[in-house]
């Protein structure tokens, strides 16, 4: 991991990536242009790991062009997070194991039915490893107050 700019040092960036239980926004190069997908992830200190179905478009896209962009940032103020670039590779043999680690990281007992459903299809999962990370951080917390979701999200009810 190479940290190129921002207010956070390498330890703070690592703690953010290890501690934030929000999806990574992964930008890949699709035939028609850039495409952003949100995936659960885990950071192992060196690389970001995701799991997805073997037939997902993102798998084909990183197979054609390994260059990716990433962002781990919440949607609500205060705006802060980590973004950057890396190189993605598909690691089929780590799919089921990575999925299990992600289920443990993101889901609690109330979501066990979803976890069970995802486990039933674990044989079709592949891992995506995003390495060669070049990262920047940003943090507007000192000058931006938190907002409630109702203040920034529409009611679609």
N, C-alpha and C positions, 0 to 999 in steps of 0.2 A: 504494500500500500504506500503510495506516494501522496503526501499532503502538500498541495501547492499554494493554498491561500485560505484566508478566513480567520475568524476570531478564536476558533477552537484549536487546541494542540492535538497531537496524535492520540493521546490517552482519552481526551474528551470525545473525539470522533469515534474511537473504538467503543467507548461506553455507550454512545448514542446508537451506533449500529447494533450493538449487542442488546441494548435495553428497549429500544423502540419496538413495540408490538403493533406496527402498522405495515401495510404492504410496501414493497419497493416498487417504484414506477420504473419500468424497464423499457427503454427505447431501442428498437431494433430497426434495421433497414429492410423493408419489405419491397417487393418489386415495384409497387406504386409510390414508394416513398417512405418516410419515417412512420413508425407505428409505436404507440405506447401501450404497454400492458401492465397491469398491477398484479403482482404475485406475492404470496407469502415468502419470507426469506429467513435465513439465519446467517450470521456472520461468524466465521471461525477464526478471526484474527488476521486472516490473509485474503480470503475470498468470500463472496456472497454466494450462498447456495439456495436454489429454488427447486421446486418440483412441479411438473406439469405432465399432461397426457402425451404419449409419444407422438400422436397425430396432430398435436396443436400447431397452429401456424408459426408460433414463435420458435419452435424446434427447427422447422425448415428454414426460417429466416436466419437464425444464428449459424445454421449449417452452411448457408451461402455466404454470409458475411459476419464474422465474429465480433465486429466492432459494435459496442453498445453504449448507451448512456444510462445512468441510474440516478434516482433521487429517492431519498428517504426523508420525508417531511410531512407533518400533519397538515390537515386542511384548514384548521382553525387558527386564528391569531392567538398568541404572538407567532409570527412566521419565523421558522428556524429549521435547520436541517443540514443534510449532507447531500451533495450531488457530484457527479463526475462521469468519467468514462472508464471502460474496461474492455476485456475480451471474454466472450462467452464460449463455452464448450459444452456439448451434450455428453453426459456421463450416464449411459443407460443402466449400468450395474449398481448405481447408487440411488436409483429412483425411489424404491420402496423404503429404504432406510431414511432418506431425506424427507420423504412424506411423513413418516412417523415422527421425526424430530419436529417438523413443522406443526403437526397436529398437537403435540405436547406444548409447543410454544404459543399457539394462537387460540386453541379451543379449550373451554372449561367443561365441566360435567354437564351443564345445561345443553351443550351442543354435541353431546355424544352421538345422537342419531346421524348428524352430518359426518362426524368422524368415522362411524361405522360404514357409511355409504362410501366414503373415500377409500377406506381400507379394502373394501370389496374389489375395488378396481386398481389396487396397488401394483399388480403385475404389469399394468399398462403405463406406469409412471416412469419418467426419466428425470434425472437431475440436471439442472443447469448450473454450471460453476462459472462465476464471473470473477475473473482474476485480473492481474495487471492493472489494478485500480489506481487511478489518478483522481484525487478527491479535493473538493473545496467545501468549506462550511460557511454558514451564514446564521446570524442570530439577531433578530430585531426585538428581542425580549426587553432590553433596557428602555426602549422607547415606544413599546406597543403593549397595550393591555389585553388580557385574555377576553374572548367574547363567547357567549353562550351559542350553542348550535342554532337555536331559533333565530338568532340575530343575523346569521350569514347563510342559512340554508332555506330554500323554499319549502312550503308545505304542499306536498303533492297529493294529500288526502283526498 
